[in-house]
Amino acid sequence: MLENFESLPNVLNAKEVQNFLGISRSSTYDLMHRADFPTLHVNARLLVTKANLKSWLESHTNGDYGIQ
């Protein structure tokens, strides 16, 4: 599992999202197929930028959990 948000790459694949959020593979793919999740589709790959992930997390939580 990754230690902090700043250590993430600028563009994350599903496995990196899974590891960072600490969720299952199936939950990760469910999340990345949601209409409100900022997934970038590149051919068959599902990606998300770190900036969009941060914005999405902030808009879906009730407080500041140290994401900088």
N, CA and C of each residue as an Amber inpcrd file, in Angstrom:
protein
   204
   0.8510000  -1.1820000   0.0000000   0.0000000   0.0000000   0.0000000
   0.8950000   1.2440000   0.0000000   0.4980000   2.2260000  -0.7390000
   1.2590000   3.4630000  -0.8050000   1.1020000   4.2490000   0.4830000
   2.1580000   4.9550000   0.8690000   2.1370000   5.6320000   2.1580000
   1.4120000   6.9670000   2.1480000   1.5650000   7.7510000   1.0940000
   0.9020000   9.0480000   1.0910000   0.5250000   9.4660000  -0.3240000
  -0.3200000  10.4550000  -0.3800000  -0.8440000  10.9080000  -1.6550000
   0.2470000  11.4420000  -2.5720000   1.2010000  12.1520000  -2.0340000
   2.2610000  12.7510000  -2.8560000   3.1370000  11.7100000  -3.5360000
   3.1760000  10.4940000  -3.0060000   3.9970000   9.4540000  -3.6210000
   3.3300000   8.8150000  -4.8380000   2.0650000   9.1610000  -5.0920000
   1.3630000   8.6040000  -6.2440000   1.9150000   9.1710000  -7.5470000
   1.8720000   8.3730000  -8.6250000   2.2330000   8.9090000  -9.9350000
   1.1740000   9.9020000 -10.4050000   1.4830000  10.7100000 -11.3920000
   0.5420000  11.7150000 -11.8990000  -0.6780000  11.1000000 -12.5630000
  -0.5370000   9.9100000 -13.1080000  -1.6520000   9.1670000 -13.7110000
  -1.6400000   7.7730000 -13.1020000  -2.7740000   7.3750000 -12.5430000
  -2.8730000   6.0930000 -11.8510000  -3.6880000   5.1020000 -12.6580000
  -3.2530000   3.8450000 -12.6280000  -4.0500000   2.7830000 -13.2250000
  -4.9240000   2.1700000 -12.1340000  -5.7250000   1.2010000 -12.5010000
  -6.6730000   0.6070000 -11.5510000  -5.9580000  -0.0220000 -10.3580000
  -4.8610000  -0.6900000 -10.5820000  -4.1200000  -1.3420000  -9.4890000
  -3.6050000  -0.3080000  -8.4950000  -3.1270000   0.8190000  -8.9890000
  -2.6270000   1.8700000  -8.1070000  -3.7580000   2.5120000  -7.3070000
  -4.9070000   2.7020000  -7.9400000  -6.0830000   3.2110000  -7.2230000
  -6.4870000   2.2140000  -6.1420000  -6.5190000   0.9540000  -6.5000000
  -6.8710000  -0.1110000  -5.5560000  -5.9440000  -0.0930000  -4.3430000
  -4.6500000  -0.0350000  -4.5870000  -3.6750000  -0.0390000  -3.4940000
  -3.7970000   1.2030000  -2.6250000  -3.9660000   2.3600000  -3.2410000
  -4.0590000   3.5960000  -2.4730000  -5.3120000   3.6260000  -1.6060000
  -6.4450000   3.2230000  -2.1720000  -7.7000000   3.2610000  -1.4240000
  -7.8770000   2.0640000  -0.4970000  -7.0930000   1.0120000  -0.7230000
  -7.1910000  -0.1780000   0.1190000  -8.5020000  -0.9160000  -0.0730000
  -8.9530000  -1.0000000  -1.3310000 -10.2060000  -1.6760000  -1.6450000
  -9.9360000  -2.8650000  -2.5640000 -10.9290000  -3.6940000  -2.7420000
 -10.7680000  -4.8840000  -3.5770000 -10.6880000  -4.5180000  -5.0560000
 -10.2400000  -5.4770000  -5.8370000 -10.1400000  -5.2840000  -7.2830000
 -11.5180000  -5.0060000  -7.8830000 -12.5130000  -5.7830000  -7.4740000
 -13.8520000  -5.5880000  -8.0320000 -14.4340000  -4.2370000  -7.6110000
 -14.1930000  -3.8120000  -6.3860000 -14.6610000  -2.4920000  -5.9500000
 -13.9730000  -1.3790000  -6.7270000 -12.7100000  -1.5770000  -7.0460000
 -11.9710000  -0.5820000  -7.8260000 -12.5860000  -0.4280000  -9.2120000
 -12.8690000  -1.5310000  -9.8710000 -13.4600000  -1.4620000 -11.2080000
 -14.8920000  -0.9250000 -11.1630000 -15.6310000  -1.2730000 -10.1170000
 -16.9640000  -0.6810000  -9.9450000 -16.8450000   0.8340000  -9.8310000
 -15.9110000   1.3030000  -9.0190000 -15.6930000   2.7320000  -8.8290000
 -15.2920000   3.4080000 -10.1340000 -14.3640000   2.8020000 -10.8480000
 -13.8420000   3.4180000 -12.0630000 -14.8380000   3.3940000 -13.2250000
 -15.9260000   2.6520000 -13.0680000 -16.9860000   2.6590000 -14.0730000
 -18.1710000   3.5400000 -13.6740000 -18.0970000   4.1600000 -12.5110000
 -19.1750000   5.0630000 -12.0920000 -19.1490000   6.3260000 -12.9390000
 -20.3130000   6.8500000 -13.2260000 -20.4230000   8.0610000 -14.0510000
 -19.7910000   9.2730000 -13.3840000 -19.7840000   9.3170000 -12.0480000
 -19.2430000  10.4850000 -11.3490000 -17.7570000  10.3730000 -11.0210000
 -17.1250000   9.2570000 -11.3760000 -15.6910000   9.0970000 -11.1190000
 -14.9260000   9.5310000 -12.3670000 -13.8640000  10.3310000 -12.2000000
 -13.1710000  10.9400000 -13.3500000 -12.2080000  10.0010000 -14.0860000
 -12.7400000   8.9060000 -14.5820000 -11.9170000   7.9170000 -15.2750000
 -11.5650000   8.3840000 -16.6790000 -10.3250000   8.1640000 -17.0380000
  -9.8320000   8.4250000 -18.3860000  -9.7120000   7.0680000 -19.0670000
 -10.4200000   6.8730000 -20.1700000 -10.3750000   5.6110000 -20.9140000
  -9.3730000   5.7650000 -22.0560000  -8.3280000   4.9700000 -22.0180000
  -7.3260000   4.9560000 -23.0800000  -7.2700000   3.5260000 -23.6020000
  -7.8690000   3.3480000 -24.7750000  -8.0840000   2.0070000 -25.3240000
  -8.8230000   1.1980000 -24.2770000  -8.2630000   0.0920000 -23.8270000
  -8.9290000  -0.7310000 -22.8200000  -8.4990000  -0.3740000 -21.4000000
  -7.5910000   0.5750000 -21.2610000  -7.0720000   0.9350000 -19.9310000
  -7.9610000   1.9630000 -19.2490000  -8.1030000   1.8040000 -17.9380000
  -8.8130000   2.7580000 -17.1090000  -7.7810000   3.4950000 -16.2620000
  -7.7520000   4.8090000 -16.3900000  -6.7750000   5.6310000 -15.6940000
  -7.4790000   6.7930000 -15.0140000  -6.8080000   7.4010000 -14.0520000
  -7.3060000   8.6210000 -13.4220000  -6.0890000   9.4640000 -13.0610000
  -6.1790000  10.7640000 -13.2920000  -5.0720000  11.6300000 -12.9060000
  -5.1010000  11.8320000 -11.3950000  -3.9400000  12.0780000 -10.8370000
  -3.8430000  12.3200000  -9.4000000  -4.6710000  13.5360000  -9.0030000
  -4.6400000  14.5840000  -9.8130000  -5.3960000  15.8000000  -9.5090000
  -6.9000000  15.5220000  -9.4960000  -7.3890000  14.7440000 -10.4760000
  -8.8150000  14.4180000 -10.5210000  -9.2170000  13.4840000  -9.3830000
  -8.3370000  12.5600000  -9.0070000  -8.6110000  11.6830000  -7.8790000
  -8.7260000  12.5080000  -6.6020000  -7.8240000  13.4510000  -6.4160000
  -7.8670000  14.3150000  -5.2360000  -9.1760000  15.0960000  -5.1870000
  -9.5630000  15.6930000  -6.2990000 -10.8150000  16.4550000  -6.3560000
 -12.0120000  15.5660000  -6.0630000 -12.0290000  14.3750000  -6.6360000
 -13.1320000  13.4540000  -6.4140000 -13.2070000  13.0500000  -4.9490000
 -12.0720000  12.7270000  -4.3480000 -12.0570000  12.3500000  -2.9340000
 -12.5540000  13.4900000  -2.0560000 -12.0950000  14.6940000  -2.3440000
 -12.5150000  15.8520000  -1.5490000 -14.0060000  16.1080000  -1.6720000
 -14.5600000  15.8880000  -2.8440000 -15.9960000  16.1400000  -3.0370000
 -16.8690000  15.0100000  -2.4940000 -16.2670000  13.8780000  -2.1450000
 -17.0260000  12.7330000  -1.6480000 -16.7020000  12.3940000  -0.1960000
 -16.0630000  13.3120000   0.5180000 -15.7830000  13.0950000   1.9310000
 -16.2980000  14.2700000   2.7420000 -16.3970000  14.0530000   4.0220000
 -16.9140000  15.0860000   4.9310000 -15.8060000  15.6700000   5.7900000
 -14.7090000  16.0340000   5.1940000 -13.6500000  16.6340000   5.9780000
 -12.3010000  16.4720000   5.3320000 -11.3060000  17.0580000   5.9420000
  -9.9380000  17.0190000   5.4440000  -9.2140000  15.8570000   6.0960000
  -8.7980000  14.8990000   5.2920000  -8.1030000  13.7350000   5.8030000
  -6.6200000  13.7490000   5.4560000  -6.0570000  14.9460000   5.3180000
  -4.6310000  15.0730000   5.1010000  -4.1700000  14.9020000   3.6740000
  -5.0640000  14.9760000   2.6970000  -4.6550000  14.8870000   1.2990000
  -4.1160000  16.2370000   0.8820000  -2.8600000  16.2580000   0.5030000
  -2.2160000  17.5210000   0.1070000  -1.6030000  17.4170000  -1.2550000
